Amino acid sequence: MRRGSVERGGFCSAWWRSICRLCEGVGEGIGNWFDNNTRRVVGDGRRTFFWHDIWVGEVPLKFKFPCIFDLSVHKECSVEIIRRMLGAVDGRERLWRRRLLAWEEESVRECSMLLLNIVLQDIVEDTWR
């Protein structure tokens, strides 16, 4: 047996090699095994990344709303934090690198509409499905 062959996926299943490659950034984005077969189920929203995880719809919000994702100050925040900031009148300004243009405000409203039916549950942790 070659040294390191198991770690590199030489004698592993294709599924396990795909999982190992996620650490190297392979398989991120749209149209890969992991994204096609997993979803986040939001409970309290604390362990689900607002922009990066697929938790509402079929793609991460960073792909659905790329312009406002680029303007976001909080690219690594959880659903719970962003939801709280979107709900606060003074918190909305702290979400963006600069003042939003009218068409960007429309994207924010569209994104906010997706969140209207999301109910966070304080005693339920986020899970993978």
N, C-alpha and C positions, 0 to 999 in steps of 0.2 A: 504494500500500500504506500503510495506516495505521501510524503509529508504535506499536510495542509489540504489534501484532496477533499476531505469531508467538509472543511470550512468553505472551500471554494465551490462546493456543489458537485464534485466529481462522482460521488456515489450516493447523491441525494436525489429525491424525486424532483421533477420539474417544479412542482408547487413549492417545495422548500427552497429551491434555488431562487424562485421569484421573491419569496419572503426575504431571503438574505440580500438580494440586490436592492431591496427598498432602502436599506441602510446606506447604500452607495448613491441613492437618488434615481436609480433606474426604476421605471414603472410609475413615476409620478405624472400627473396630468390626466388628460381625457383619453379614454380608449385603452386602458391597461387592465390587467387582471384584477388588481387590488381594488381599483375604483369601480370596476364593473360588478364586483361581487361583495362589496361591503358598504355599509351605511352606518352613520352615527344615529342612535336613538337618543334624543335629548330628554333628560330628566330635569336636573337642576341647571344645566347649561354650563357648568363650571369646567368640564373636561372636554368640551367640544370647541374646536377652533372655528370662529365665526366665518372667516374667509376661506380657510383651507380644507375643512372637512365637508363631505357631502352629508348634509343633515336636513336640507329642505330642497326639494327639486331633484334633478338628475345630475347636476354638476356642482362643483364648489362655487360659492358666490364670487370668488375672485375671477372666475371665467365668465360668469353671467353678467357681472358689473365691473369690467376691467378698468374703466375710467375712474370710478370712485374708489376702487381698490388701490389704484396708483396714488390717489390723493389721501388715502387713509394714513393717519399717524399710528394707528393701532392695528398693524397687520397680523399680530400674533395673539390677539385677545380672544377670550372665550365668548360664547354666545351670551352668557349671563352678563358680562361686563358691557358689551356693545348694546345689548337690549336695554340695560339700565341707562346708558349714556344717550341713546336715541330717545328714550322716554323723558329725559330731563331737558327742559327748555335751554338752560345754560350749558348743558353737556354736549349739545350737537356741534357747537363751534369748535370744541376741543377734539373732534373726530378727524378734522381735515387739516392739511398742511397750509391751506389758504382758503379765502372766501370762495364759495362755490358759484359758478356761473348758472344761469337759469336752466340750461339743459342738464347740468349736473345735478341741480336740485330735483329735477324730474326723475333722474335715476335713483336718487336717494328716496324719493316718495315711492317709487316702484318697489325698491328693495324693502322699504318699511311695510308696504302692503303684504308682502310675503310673511311678515312676522306677526301680523295681527292675530292669526289663529294659533300661534305658538304659545302654549301655557307652560311655564316653567314650574317644576314640582320640587320644592325645597328638600324633600326627604327621599327623592329618587335620583340615584347617580346616573350619569350618561353611560351608555353601553355601546358596544359594537354589535351589529347584526349582519 
